[in-house]
């Protein structure tokens, strides 16, 4: 098997667990957050800087690398690790989400998806076999099965078709998968329908894959709906395999994902927010572009130990951002990634000490809120679906 996953600590208050993921390119402590290097780079950061802020594993995108520079070029360079000078583990997504979200003109059928490039309008086709071929050329440690992604909201019938295709395509991905040094994960779909999510999970579990992802969430649904579906879906996944929640990257959602037993997360939000002038700070967020910080000579976050907070002021960083200086983008990105990685480290420590409940209570109390009540949320979801039916 290309990866090994072990659990070292379990929370007695929740489904959270602390573990270790061993890959051909190194070990990762879980739960882990993976910054997104869409096109083979985490924007504004060098690989050495990523290591300094605490990054252990990154995600890159099959769709974008297929279009530019091309998977064959990456393969000729020795694979994505060597091409981008990142020696740690990499996960590549299947390209499915981008095919559906970035292309206004796409045609889905049972065999695959025909779409037009968002760059030049040229026509392309992804099938499960094509997605695996590209990911094997890229050479990531973990690759994802090609799935049928649906938007929110979506009718039950369309969501059911997506589950059928996702299962069928996952089997085709398994047959096409040749590289033994890559682990292939399946993706549970089903939109907002618990019975479809159960069906999707059961069908994918029959493949006995080394890991499973929760897909189709964080696509625009209300927060309470997200929490309810996350709670229901994670309980359908095997305990001894890594669980990956796709597209979640703020502390509140990360905390609740970990509480529900998620081991791996990724999102563009921490780095995208940073480039827009907003940073994470203790207790919330701070938009450093705002005029209120023009003469504020304190650090972004007085409690933060990152390089940026030790050396640069809010006023200086605001000055850089307002003048479109690249250094401003680098400093806010550095801080946000450090903040998220430190948050993950704190979660791992709380799980190991079996004090995650206390950590969670403090987190929500600092924000003047209460933790999600999953029993109430799942009852509400089922009630809404019953009324709709």
N, C-alpha and C positions, 0 to 999 in steps of 0.2 A: 504493500500500500504506500502511496506517495506521501501521505501524512500520518501522523499519530497524534491522537488527542487523549489527554488524561485530565481528570478532575482531582484537584488537591484539597479543596475546601467546599463545603456546601452550607448555605444559609439555612438555619432552622426556622426562619420566619417567612421564607419566600422560596421561589424556584431558582434563585440566584446561585451561581457557582463560580469558583475560581479554578482556572486550569492552565494547561500548557498545550500549545499547538506546535508540533515539530514538523518542519517542512524541509525540502532539499536545500533551501537557502537560509536556514536558521530557525531558531525557536522563538515563539511569540507567547507572552503572558496574556491570558484571557481573563475577563473580557477586554477586548482590544478595539480601539477606533482606528480605522484606516483612512488617512487623507486620500483625496482623489487626485491622481495624476492623469487626467483624462487623456492627454495626447503624449504621454510619456514624460510628463513633468508636473510636479506640484507647483503651481504658478508662483514665481518670484523666489523659490527656495532651491538651493543646491542639495544634492543627496547628503553631503556632509552636514549641512545645517539641519536637515530633517532628523538626522541621528541626534544632533545636539538637543533638539527640542523634545526628543523622546519617541519619535516615530519608529515603530518596529516593522510595520507592514503597510504597503500602499495598494491602491486599486488603480488599474488603467482600463481604458475603454476600447473594446474590440472594434466598434463601429468607426470611431475616429481614426484609430491607427490603421484600419483597413483602407480608409480613404486617403489618408496622408500619414506617414510616407509610403504606406503599403506594407503588408505583412511579409512579403517576400524580401523587401529591403531589410526589415528588422531581423529576419532569419539569417540573411547574409552577413549581418553585423555580429552574429553570434547569439541572437535572442535579445529580448527586451532588457534583461538584467544588464547585459554588457553594453547594449546600445545606449541606455540612459545612465549607466554608471551607478546602479543601485544594486548592492550586494545582498540586500535582505529579501524576504518573501514578497511576492506580488500575487494579487488576485486580478484576473480579468473578467469583466462581465461579458455576457453573450452578445451584446449589441442589440438585443431585443427592445429594450426600453427606448433607445435612441431611434431605432427604425420607426417606431410608432409615434414618438413625440416630436422628432425633428423634421420628419418628412410629411409635408401636407398631402403629397400624392403617394400613397402606398396602397397596395392591393394584397390582402391577406387571403390565402387559400390553404387547403389542408396540407400542401406540400411545403409552403414557406411564405415569404413576403417579397414582393417586388416593390422597390421604392426608388425615389430620386434623391440624389445627393443634395444636402442642404448647402453645399459649397458651389457647385456648378450646374446642378440640375440633371447630371448624367444618371442614367438608369442602372440599377444594380439589383441583385437578388440574393437574399439570405435564405438558406435552408438550414436545418439542424446540422447537416453534414458540413456545410460551408462555414458555419460558426465554429465548429470544432476544428476544422482545417486551419482557420485563421488563428485560433487560440493556441493550437499546437505549434504553429510557426512563431508566434510571439513568445511562447515558452514560459508562461506564468506557472507558479506552484499550484495554484487553485484556479480552475476554470469553471464556467457556469453553463448549464444546459440552456439551449435556446427555448424561450417560452413565449406564449401568446399573451401580450400585455394589453389590458383593457383599462379605459379611463374610469374616473368616478364623476358622476354616477353612471351606472350601466345596468341594463335590463338583465334579469335573471337568465334569460335564454342565451344572451351573448356571453355572459360570464360562464355559463355551463359549457358553451362551445370552446371557450378559452381553456377551461380545465381539460376537456377532451384532447385538444391540440397539444397542450403543455405536456400531458402524459405521453401521448404518442410521439411527440418530438423528443422527449427525454429518452425514450427507448431507442430512438434513432441516433441520438447523441452517444449513447452508450455503445452502440454497435460501431459507430464511426471513430470512437476514441481509441487511439493506439498508444500514446505515450504513457509509459508506466510511472514516469517521474512527475506526472500531473494528476491531481485529485479532481474529479468531476463532481460538482454539487448539483442537486436538483432544486427547483424553485416551486414552492407551494403557491398556487393561485386560488381564485375563488371569490375575489372582490369582497362584498359585504355580507356574503351568504354563508353562514356557518356550515350548512350541510355540504356546500360545494368545497369549502376549505377542508372539511374532514375527508371528503372523497379524494381531493387532490393529494392530501398527505398520505392517505392509505395506498393510493396507486403508486406514488413515488417511493414510498417505503419498501414496496415489493422489489424495487431495484437494488436495495441494500447498498446505497451510495455512501461514501465516506463523510458526507455532510449535507445539510439542508438549509435552504434560505426561505425566509418569509418574504414573498413578493406581493405586489399589488396594494401596499400600504404607503402612507405618506405621499399620496397622489392627489391631495385636495380634499380629503374627507375631514369632517369635524373632529376635533381632538378627542371627544368622548368616544366617538365611533372607532377611531384609531386604537385607543386603549382597550376597548372591548374586544376588538378583532385580534389584537396582539395577544391578549390574555388567552383567548380561545385557541388561537393557532399554535402557540408555543407548546401547549399541552398535548398537541397531536404529534410532536416530533420526538424521536428517540433520545433518551437521556445521555447515551454514551457517544453521541456524534455532535460535532460543533454546529451551533445554530447561528445563522447569519441573518440579520435584519437589514434590508437594503434601503439606503436613502434617508438615514436618520442621523442628525448631528448636532442637536442642541442639548444642553445638560438635562433639562426636564425629561425629554423623550429618551435620552440615553439611560438615565436613572431608572425609568420605568421599564425600559427594555431589559436591562440587567436584572431588575427585580423579578421579571417574568422568565428569566432563564436564557437570555440572549448572550452569546459569546463574542460575536463579531458585528461591527457596525461600520458603515461608511457614509459620507455625505460631502457634497461640495460646499455646504453652508458656512462652516467656519472660515474657509479661505475666501469665499465669495463675499461674505459679510466684511471681512477685513479689507478687501479691496474697495469696498464701498464706504469705508471709514467707521465701521461699527465693530467694537471689540467686546469680548466677554470679560466681565469683572465679577468679583464676589457679590452675589446677590442679584445679578442680572446682566444688563448690557449697558454700554456707554457709546454714544455716537460722538466720536472725538472731532468730527468735522464741525460740530455745532459751535456757534460764536461764543457760547458760554466758556469755552476752554481756550480762548485766544490768549489769555494771560494766566493760564493755570500751569504752574511750573512743577506740579507734582507728577508722579508716574501714572500710567494708565490705571493700574490697580495697586494701591499701597501694600496689599498683602501678597502680591505676586513676586516670585523670585527669579523670573525670566530675565534674560540679558537685556531686553528692551526696557523693562520696568526699572532695572538697576542703573540705566545710563541715559534714558531719554524722557523728556517731559511731554505732557499732553499738548502744551502750547507748540513745542517744536514739531511734533508729529502732525498736528493740525496744519501748521504752516507748510509742511511737505505735501500733505494731501491736497490742500487748496491750490498749490502751485504745480500739481501733477508731477511731482518728483517721485521717481521710482522707489527711492529709499523709503518713502512713507508707506507704500504698499508692502514692501518687504518687512518693515517693522511691525505693522499691524498683523500681518500673516504669521510672523514668528510668534508674536504674543498669543494669538488665538490658538495656534497649534499646541504651544506649550501649555496653555490653560486646559485644553481638552485632554491632553495626555496626562496632566497632573490630576485631573478629575477622574480619569480612568484608574490611575494608580490608587487614588483614595478609595474608589469603589472596591478595588481588589483587596486593599487592606481591611476595609470594613467587612467584607465577606470572610476573609481569613480569621478575623477576630469574632465573627458571628455577631456583629453590631450594625448590620446593614439597616435594620429597622430604625435604630436611633439616628443613623446618618440620614435616612430618608425623611424622618420626621423633622429634623433640623433644617434640611434643605427646603422643604415646603413651607415651614414656619417662617424662614427668612424672607420668603416671597409673599407672605401674607395669604397663603393658600393651604388647602388640605390635600393629602395624597388622593389619587383616584380610588374610588370604591368599586372594585371590580365586580363584586356580586351585583351591585345596583346597575352598573353599566351593562353587564351582559344580560340582565333581565330586561333592561330598557331596549337593547338591540333586538332581542327576540320578540318583545312586544310590538316594536315598530314593524318588523317583518311580518308578523301575524296580521297586523292591521292592513298592511299593504297587500297581502295575499287575499 
